[in-house]
Amino acid sequence: MQRFFAARSILGNAVKTRRSSFSSLSSSLLFDDTQLQFKESVSKFAQDVIAPHAERTDKTNSFPKDVNLWKQMGEFNLHGITAPEEYGGLGLGYLYHCIAMEEISRASGSVALSYGAHSNLCINQLVRNGTTAQKQKYLPKLISGEHVGALAMSEPNAGSDVVSMKCKADKVDGGYIINGNKMWCTNGPSAETLIVYAKTDTKAGSKGITAFIIEKGMDGFSTAQKLDKLGMRGSDTCELVFENCFVPEENILDKEGKGVYVLMSGLDLERLVLAAGPLGIMQACLDTVLPYIRQREQFGRPIGELQFIQGKVADMYTALQSSRSYVYSVARDCDNGNIDPKDCAGTILCAAERATQVALQAIQCLGGNGYINEYATGRLLRDAKLYEIGAGTSEIRRIVIGRGLFKEQ
Amino acid sequence: MKILVAVKRVVDYAVKIRVKPDKTGVDTQNVKMSMNPFCEIALEEALRIKEAGFAKEVVAVSIGPSQCVDTLRTGLAMGADRGIHVETNSSFLPLTIAKILKSLAEFENPGLIFLGKQAIDDDCNQTGQMVAALLGWPQATFASKVVLDKDKHVATVDREVDGGLETLCVDLPAVITTDLRLNQPRYASLPNIMKAKSKPIKKMTVQDLKVDVKSDIEILQVTEPPQRKSGVMVSSVDELIDKLRNEAHVV
């Protein structure tokens, strides 16, 4: 029987190999028909449009320039999934956002991280805390993909201890003057709209933090060198520099001194949506390993027949499925209004640590080939590791959960 | 004008198929099924014609078991206005499908019927042609370009044929089957997937359409093609000629 391939498959072997292993690995138990349809549709889109750029993005450490992925994702309505329809969003919930995040991450970890920072850290924070005027001013272009969004809270000397941030915002006539640095800002180099946290009252501890909306081109705001990272290469990250940067009064997000609430509540949802990132990476590991173990022969048979290998893929599979169940259950809860910080932290704590292990096993399954950069497994490991650090390190997540459990009556 | 698009639910193109041990067909248990790629192209072209203002409605039709509804939902998510599901658990051959489509066409009165040039499971490349013949309509198959002239009620179609490209002008209503290079089908975006939930899918049976489904063709067996054998090294040109004449019988 001849097989005729649709135009899309002519894109190349790499794409074909990936798509050929998309079978019953996605739990239909977690999603209803519409969500499954969406998952399938985003998967096709991501594999066709984003996946071909994954390797080069990693090698060159730069976000794809020859195609406008931001715009294409915008046209596919991926940015404003949780934003109101009046600004171009879809008014849907975190479940759909996680589905999109997982499938984009499966195609390219770097693009997904940038997408997550743009659509959740920036867009969703504006949706949740912005005034009508701010939403009208910034959301439409961010949602269409014309503008890129970012968020900056960490500083060179304030990571886990983010509340000790030194970036200052001094009150002046009509606004504030911001001085300081921010570190590890995803999308920093290209973002037009950035949410930045600064201290309006350095003596008030956490209650002295205020969130501001910064625009690219503001006098006194600049970006420093792009960071050379271990993984997530191409998800352009840099240091932000504020030198007497004037920010008008109307650019405060929520209220002066209320920044810590914006920050902490935003972190819960950030952790949930980003938790879908490692899910995508784990799926990508299986996408690479399963065809390989069916084909690669040693001792006269496919290595997939050997027990050690079967054990490894079984562990990889169950790690993915269980993490997935956790993430999407919590997403459903959040959509229903039950946002539990312990579970939000739990999802990414769980998914991230497992993803690193799954990626390590993926390299091991490919043996010597896994050690060669021509195969995706090395990149998958380097990308996976980030998720144990960003959005609150695993250690911080454990504190959030442990402290939360201790405080409960 | 209404456009009718026939879409078939087939084994996904990327799946490695296996023949069932009893040789009655291909194993489709737990295998990923999708819309036939050529049918996607057909639907995409119909949607573009509607978006250009030449048609008012695009109707997707699928013939098969209950799961065909999924295929229709994909079509609706791409942009079709409504779907028709002719439900049957039998696997029909092209002539029966063509008779069903003819009956539907008499019911719906479309100005154009789009089909994929062939399905990737049976590669028959017959249904479109048979539908046109049964209806007495002109046909333009293997279309790689379709241009409509609303006022003259004709379609100018470039066909991909062995000799190159042939350009035909067909009066409407007509049957067009689509080839690979006609267009790049769109992805179903989330807003359209949501909208598709409320679009109607009408269920019909072959009895409703008064079609005789008796087939004159019986599939005896389905087997895998023989394994490719390795080549034979010959020691001289004479031996080669001898083999070509006496074994392969080609000279």
HADDOCK unambig.tbl for C-alpha pairs under 7 A between the chains (distance, minus, plus):
assign (segid A and resid 3 and name CA) (segid B and resid 120 and name CA) 5.98 0.50 0.50
assign (segid A and resid 4 and name CA) (segid B and resid 120 and name CA) 6.20 0.50 0.50
assign (segid A and resid 5 and name CA) (segid B and resid 13 and name CA) 6.66 0.50 0.50
assign (segid A and resid 6 and name CA) (segid B and resid 37 and name CA) 5.44 0.50 0.50
assign (segid A and resid 6 and name CA) (segid B and resid 180 and name CA) 6.59 0.50 0.50
assign (segid A and resid 7 and name CA) (segid B and resid 180 and name CA) 6.24 0.50 0.50
assign (segid A and resid 7 and name CA) (segid B and resid 184 and name CA) 6.79 0.50 0.50
assign (segid A and resid 19 and name CA) (segid B and resid 14 and name CA) 6.67 0.50 0.50
assign (segid A and resid 20 and name CA) (segid B and resid 14 and name CA) 4.74 0.50 0.50
assign (segid A and resid 20 and name CA) (segid B and resid 15 and name CA) 5.86 0.50 0.50
assign (segid A and resid 23 and name CA) (segid B and resid 32 and name CA) 6.14 0.50 0.50
assign (segid A and resid 34 and name CA) (segid B and resid 193 and name CA) 6.89 0.50 0.50
assign (segid A and resid 38 and name CA) (segid B and resid 190 and name CA) 6.05 0.50 0.50
assign (segid A and resid 38 and name CA) (segid B and resid 193 and name CA) 7.00 0.50 0.50
assign (segid A and resid 41 and name CA) (segid B and resid 187 and name CA) 6.29 0.50 0.50
assign (segid A and resid 41 and name CA) (segid B and resid 188 and name CA) 5.95 0.50 0.50
assign (segid A and resid 45 and name CA) (segid B and resid 187 and name CA) 6.70 0.50 0.50
assign (segid A and resid 76 and name CA) (segid B and resid 189 and name CA) 5.64 0.50 0.50
assign (segid A and resid 77 and name CA) (segid B and resid 189 and name CA) 6.90 0.50 0.50
assign (segid A and resid 77 and name CA) (segid B and resid 190 and name CA) 6.97 0.50 0.50
